[in-house]
Amino acid sequence: MSEQQDLFDTFDQAVRQQPGTLKDEDLLPNLRIQGEVVLEPVMKGIRVTARDADHALLWGFIGSREILGQPHCPVAIYDTLLRLLEEELDKQAPPESPPENRVGIAQDAVISLIKSAKRLQNSLAVKKVSPATQERAEVIARVASDALRMIELETSSLKGMKPKQVKD
């Protein structure tokens, strides 16, 4: 395992840890694809496409007002990206068998989520609201809203889930 791989779990962590200092190279284990994101007006929205440095189509979707409030949308994946994904997946070890204690793992994850939410909530419980508190609140509001939408979207169709309770 490389030193970079030991330092960062995700590419986003690397960006936060080294703002403005990332070179045009991979941060292992992440593979970077140089290219562009293109916004193209179409009849009923905006076509958003990602293209590599040679302008080959990687992925795309149609952006519309209806998807603005959703964390997920249908994305088309094209041949160039499919080939690259296949190559990268072939390099990975065979998939592990699913863990036996799925309920315990899920309960641990929910407990961690609750602890994280309480930590965020506590960071906003201040005697005097400073500019730093305002900035922190703005980020927490965005991140928490995104997380909630994602959780609700991913779990709403699961069997045995109680419907979301709406407070009056």
Phi and psi restraints in degrees (value plus and minus 20) as a CYANA .aco file:
   2 SER   PHI     -97.9   -57.9
   2 SER   PSI     145.3   185.3
   3 GLU   PHI     -81.9   -41.9
   3 GLU   PSI     -61.1   -21.1
   4 GLN   PHI     -82.1   -42.1
   4 GLN   PSI     -60.9   -20.9
   5 GLN   PHI     -84.6   -44.6
   5 GLN   PSI     -53.8   -13.8
   6 ASP   PHI     -89.1   -49.1
   6 ASP   PSI     -51.1   -11.1
   7 LEU   PHI     -98.2   -58.2
   7 LEU   PSI     -54.4   -14.4
   8 PHE   PHI    -147.6  -107.6
   8 PHE   PSI     112.7   152.7
   9 ASP   PHI    -103.7   -63.7
   9 ASP   PSI     -55.0   -15.0
  10 THR   PHI    -153.7  -113.7
  10 THR   PSI     142.9   182.9
  11 PHE   PHI     -83.8   -43.8
  11 PHE   PSI     -58.0   -18.0
  12 ASP   PHI     -79.1   -39.1
  12 ASP   PSI     -58.8   -18.8
  13 GLN   PHI     -84.0   -44.0
  13 GLN   PSI     -60.2   -20.2
  14 ALA   PHI     -82.3   -42.3
  14 ALA   PSI     -61.3   -21.3
  15 VAL   PHI     -84.1   -44.1
  15 VAL   PSI     -63.2   -23.2
  16 ARG   PHI     -86.9   -46.9
  16 ARG   PSI     -55.9   -15.9
  17 GLN   PHI     -95.6   -55.6
  17 GLN   PSI     -48.5    -8.5
  18 GLN   PHI    -150.1  -110.1
  18 GLN   PSI      37.1    77.1
  19 PRO   PHI     -80.8   -40.8
  19 PRO   PSI     111.2   151.2
  20 GLY   PHI      54.8    94.8
  20 GLY   PSI     -20.6    19.4
  21 THR   PHI    -131.9   -91.9
  21 THR   PSI     -19.0    21.0
  22 LEU   PHI     -93.0   -53.0
  22 LEU   PSI     111.2   151.2
  23 LYS   PHI    -110.0   -70.0
  23 LYS   PSI     149.2   189.2
  24 ASP   PHI     -97.9   -57.9
  24 ASP   PSI      46.6    86.6
  25 GLU   PHI    -167.0  -127.0
  25 GLU   PSI     144.8   184.8
  26 ASP   PHI     -89.1   -49.1
  26 ASP   PSI     128.5   168.5
  27 LEU   PHI    -132.4   -92.4
  27 LEU   PSI      76.5   116.5
  28 LEU   PHI     -74.1   -34.1
  28 LEU   PSI     118.4   158.4
  29 PRO   PHI    -109.7   -69.7
  29 PRO   PSI      -7.7    32.3
  30 ASN   PHI    -103.8   -63.8
  30 ASN   PSI     121.3   161.3
  31 LEU   PHI    -128.7   -88.7
  31 LEU   PSI     102.7   142.7
  32 ARG   PHI    -115.4   -75.4
  32 ARG   PSI     121.1   161.1
  33 ILE   PHI    -135.1   -95.1
  33 ILE   PSI      95.0   135.0
  34 GLN   PHI     -91.5   -51.5
  34 GLN   PSI     119.6   159.6
  35 GLY   PHI     153.9   193.9
  35 GLY   PSI    -166.3  -126.3
  36 GLU   PHI    -171.3  -131.3
  36 GLU   PSI     136.8   176.8
  37 VAL   PHI    -132.2   -92.2
  37 VAL   PSI     109.4   149.4
  38 VAL   PHI    -136.8   -96.8
  38 VAL   PSI     112.4   152.4
  39 LEU   PHI    -127.0   -87.0
  39 LEU   PSI      98.1   138.1
  40 GLU   PHI    -140.8  -100.8
  40 GLU   PSI      98.9   138.9
  41 PRO   PHI     -82.6   -42.6
  41 PRO   PSI     114.0   154.0
  42 VAL   PHI    -149.7  -109.7
  42 VAL   PSI     157.8   197.8
  43 MET   PHI     -71.1   -31.1
  43 MET   PSI     -68.1   -28.1
  44 LYS   PHI    -140.3  -100.3
  44 LYS   PSI      14.8    54.8
  45 GLY   PHI     138.4   178.4
  45 GLY   PSI    -169.5  -129.5
  46 ILE   PHI    -147.6  -107.6
  46 ILE   PSI     104.6   144.6
  47 ARG   PHI    -102.4   -62.4
  47 ARG   PSI     101.7   141.7
  48 VAL   PHI    -128.0   -88.0
  48 VAL   PSI      99.9   139.9
  49 THR   PHI    -147.7  -107.7
  49 THR   PSI     128.0   168.0
  50 ALA   PHI    -128.4   -88.4
  50 ALA   PSI     115.2   155.2
  51 ARG   PHI    -151.6  -111.6
  51 ARG   PSI     130.3   170.3
  52 ASP   PHI     -99.6   -59.6
  52 ASP   PSI    -195.5  -155.5
  53 ALA   PHI     -82.0   -42.0
  53 ALA   PSI     -43.1    -3.1
  54 ASP   PHI    -114.8   -74.8
  54 ASP   PSI      -8.8    31.2
  55 HIS   PHI      50.0    90.0
  55 HIS   PSI      -4.6    35.4
  56 ALA   PHI     -91.2   -51.2
  56 ALA   PSI     118.2   158.2
  57 LEU   PHI     -89.6   -49.6
  57 LEU   PSI     107.1   147.1
  58 LEU   PHI    -121.8   -81.8
  58 LEU   PSI     -77.6   -37.6
  59 TRP   PHI    -172.5  -132.5
  59 TRP   PSI     146.3   186.3
  60 GLY   PHI    -188.5  -148.5
  60 GLY   PSI     143.4   183.4
  61 PHE   PHI    -174.4  -134.4
  61 PHE   PSI     146.1   186.1
  62 ILE   PHI    -121.6   -81.6
  62 ILE   PSI      97.4   137.4
  63 GLY   PHI    -105.6   -65.6
  63 GLY   PSI     114.3   154.3
  64 SER   PHI    -163.1  -123.1
  64 SER   PSI     148.9   188.9
  65 ARG   PHI     -78.1   -38.1
  65 ARG   PSI     -54.7   -14.7
  66 GLU   PHI     -84.2   -44.2
  66 GLU   PSI     -49.9    -9.9
  67 ILE   PHI    -112.1   -72.1
  67 ILE   PSI     -24.8    15.2
  68 LEU   PHI     -80.3   -40.3
  68 LEU   PSI     -51.8   -11.8
  69 GLY   PHI    -112.8   -72.8
  69 GLY   PSI     -10.3    29.7
  70 GLN   PHI    -134.1   -94.1
  70 GLN   PSI     119.4   159.4
  71 PRO   PHI     -98.2   -58.2
  71 PRO   PSI     -36.6     3.4
  72 HIS   PHI    -144.6  -104.6
  72 HIS   PSI     133.0   173.0
  73 CYS   PHI    -173.1  -133.1
  73 CYS   PSI     140.7   180.7
  74 PRO   PHI     -85.3   -45.3
  74 PRO   PSI     111.4   151.4
  75 VAL   PHI    -144.0  -104.0
  75 VAL   PSI     112.2   152.2
  76 ALA   PHI    -109.4   -69.4
  76 ALA   PSI     112.7   152.7
  77 ILE   PHI    -130.7   -90.7
  77 ILE   PSI     108.0   148.0
  78 TYR   PHI    -122.5   -82.5
  78 TYR   PSI     149.5   189.5
  79 ASP   PHI     -70.8   -30.8
  79 ASP   PSI     -64.1   -24.1
  80 THR   PHI     -78.6   -38.6
  80 THR   PSI     -66.7   -26.7
  81 LEU   PHI     -91.0   -51.0
  81 LEU   PSI     -58.7   -18.7
  82 LEU   PHI     -78.9   -38.9
  82 LEU   PSI     -63.6   -23.6
  83 ARG   PHI     -83.0   -43.0
  83 ARG   PSI     -64.5   -24.5
  84 LEU   PHI     -83.5   -43.5
  84 LEU   PSI     -63.6   -23.6
  85 LEU   PHI     -80.4   -40.4
  85 LEU   PSI     -63.4   -23.4
  86 GLU   PHI     -81.2   -41.2
  86 GLU   PSI     -63.2   -23.2
  87 GLU   PHI     -81.1   -41.1
  87 GLU   PSI     -65.3   -25.3
  88 GLU   PHI     -88.1   -48.1
  88 GLU   PSI     -59.3   -19.3
  89 LEU   PHI     -85.6   -45.6
  89 LEU   PSI     -55.8   -15.8
  90 ASP   PHI     -83.4   -43.4
  90 ASP   PSI     -48.3    -8.3
  91 LYS   PHI     -96.0   -56.0
  91 LYS   PSI     -41.1    -1.1
  92 GLN   PHI     -97.9   -57.9
  92 GLN   PSI     137.1   177.1
  93 ALA   PHI     -87.5   -47.5
  93 ALA   PSI     139.8   179.8
  94 PRO   PHI     -78.8   -38.8
  94 PRO   PSI     129.1   169.1
  95 PRO   PHI     -82.8   -42.8
  95 PRO   PSI     124.6   164.6
  96 GLU   PHI     -96.9   -56.9
  96 GLU   PSI     133.8   173.8
  97 SER   PHI     -92.3   -52.3
  97 SER   PSI     129.3   169.3
  98 PRO   PHI     -82.1   -42.1
  98 PRO   PSI     124.7   164.7
  99 PRO   PHI     -85.4   -45.4
  99 PRO   PSI     129.1   169.1
 100 GLU   PHI     -91.3   -51.3
 100 GLU   PSI     -57.5   -17.5
 101 ASN   PHI    -115.8   -75.8
 101 ASN   PSI      43.1    83.1
 102 ARG   PHI     -84.0   -44.0
 102 ARG   PSI     -57.2   -17.2
 103 VAL   PHI     -86.5   -46.5
 103 VAL   PSI     -65.1   -25.1
 104 GLY   PHI     -81.8   -41.8
 104 GLY   PSI     -61.1   -21.1
 105 ILE   PHI     -84.0   -44.0
 105 ILE   PSI     -62.2   -22.2
 106 ALA   PHI     -85.2   -45.2
 106 ALA   PSI     -62.0   -22.0
 107 GLN   PHI     -82.7   -42.7
 107 GLN   PSI     -62.0   -22.0
 108 ASP   PHI     -81.7   -41.7
 108 ASP   PSI     -60.5   -20.5
 109 ALA   PHI     -85.0   -45.0
 109 ALA   PSI     -61.4   -21.4
 110 VAL   PHI     -86.3   -46.3
 110 VAL   PSI     -61.2   -21.2
 111 ILE   PHI     -80.9   -40.9
 111 ILE   PSI     -62.8   -22.8
 112 SER   PHI     -83.1   -43.1
 112 SER   PSI     -59.2   -19.2
 113 LEU   PHI     -83.4   -43.4
 113 LEU   PSI     -63.9   -23.9
 114 ILE   PHI     -83.5   -43.5
 114 ILE   PSI     -64.2   -24.2
 115 LYS   PHI     -80.8   -40.8
 115 LYS   PSI     -62.0   -22.0
 116 SER   PHI     -84.5   -44.5
 116 SER   PSI     -62.3   -22.3
 117 ALA   PHI     -83.2   -43.2
 117 ALA   PSI     -61.2   -21.2
 118 LYS   PHI     -84.7   -44.7
 118 LYS   PSI     -60.0   -20.0
 119 ARG   PHI     -82.1   -42.1
 119 ARG   PSI     -62.9   -22.9
 120 LEU   PHI     -84.1   -44.1
 120 LEU   PSI     -64.4   -24.4
 121 GLN   PHI     -80.8   -40.8
 121 GLN   PSI     -64.4   -24.4
 122 ASN   PHI     -83.5   -43.5
 122 ASN   PSI     -53.0   -13.0
 123 SER   PHI     -88.6   -48.6
 123 SER   PSI     -35.7     4.3
 124 LEU   PHI    -117.8   -77.8
 124 LEU   PSI     -30.2     9.8
 125 ALA   PHI    -107.4   -67.4
 125 ALA   PSI      60.2   100.2
 126 VAL   PHI    -136.1   -96.1
 126 VAL   PSI     136.5   176.5
 127 LYS   PHI     -93.1   -53.1
 127 LYS   PSI     -60.0   -20.0
 128 LYS   PHI    -148.8  -108.8
 128 LYS   PSI     107.6   147.6
 129 VAL   PHI    -100.6   -60.6
 129 VAL   PSI      94.8   134.8
 130 SER   PHI    -120.2   -80.2
 130 SER   PSI     150.7   190.7
 131 PRO   PHI     -77.4   -37.4
 131 PRO   PSI     -55.9   -15.9
 132 ALA   PHI     -85.0   -45.0
 132 ALA   PSI     -57.9   -17.9
 133 THR   PHI     -85.1   -45.1
 133 THR   PSI     -62.4   -22.4
 134 GLN   PHI     -80.6   -40.6
 134 GLN   PSI     -64.8   -24.8
 135 GLU   PHI     -84.0   -44.0
 135 GLU   PSI     -64.5   -24.5
 136 ARG   PHI     -81.4   -41.4
 136 ARG   PSI     -63.0   -23.0
 137 ALA   PHI     -82.0   -42.0
 137 ALA   PSI     -60.4   -20.4
 138 GLU   PHI     -82.2   -42.2
 138 GLU   PSI     -65.1   -25.1
 139 VAL   PHI     -87.3   -47.3
 139 VAL   PSI     -65.0   -25.0
 140 ILE   PHI     -81.7   -41.7
 140 ILE   PSI     -61.7   -21.7
 141 ALA   PHI     -80.7   -40.7
 141 ALA   PSI     -65.2   -25.2
 142 ARG   PHI     -85.1   -45.1
 142 ARG   PSI     -68.9   -28.9
 143 VAL   PHI     -86.1   -46.1
 143 VAL   PSI     -64.3   -24.3
 144 ALA   PHI     -84.7   -44.7
 144 ALA   PSI     -60.8   -20.8
 145 SER   PHI     -83.6   -43.6
 145 SER   PSI     -63.7   -23.7
 146 ASP   PHI     -81.9   -41.9
 146 ASP   PSI     -64.2   -24.2
 147 ALA   PHI     -82.8   -42.8
 147 ALA   PSI     -64.1   -24.1
 148 LEU   PHI     -81.9   -41.9
 148 LEU   PSI     -65.8   -25.8
 149 ARG   PHI     -80.1   -40.1
 149 ARG   PSI     -62.1   -22.1
 150 MET   PHI     -85.5   -45.5
 150 MET   PSI     -65.0   -25.0
 151 ILE   PHI     -81.3   -41.3
 151 ILE   PSI     -67.4   -27.4
 152 GLU   PHI     -83.9   -43.9
 152 GLU   PSI     -60.9   -20.9
 153 LEU   PHI     -85.1   -45.1
 153 LEU   PSI     -64.4   -24.4
 154 GLU   PHI     -92.4   -52.4
 154 GLU   PSI     -47.7    -7.7
 155 THR   PHI    -125.4   -85.4
 155 THR   PSI     -30.1     9.9
 156 SER   PHI     -82.5   -42.5
 156 SER   PSI     -47.8    -7.8
 157 SER   PHI    -120.6   -80.6
 157 SER   PSI     -14.3    25.7
 158 LEU   PHI     -92.1   -52.1
 158 LEU   PSI     119.3   159.3
 159 LYS   PHI     -86.2   -46.2
 159 LYS   PSI     118.4   158.4
 160 GLY   PHI      67.5   107.5
 160 GLY   PSI     -21.3    18.7
 161 MET   PHI    -102.6   -62.6
 161 MET   PSI     113.6   153.6
 162 LYS   PHI     -95.9   -55.9
 162 LYS   PSI     125.4   165.4
 163 PRO   PHI     -83.2   -43.2
 163 PRO   PSI     133.3   173.3
 164 LYS   PHI     -80.5   -40.5
 164 LYS   PSI     110.6   150.6
 165 GLN   PHI    -106.8   -66.8
 165 GLN   PSI     107.4   147.4
 166 VAL   PHI    -118.2   -78.2
 166 VAL   PSI     106.0   146.0
 167 LYS   PHI    -104.5   -64.5
 167 LYS   PSI     123.7   163.7
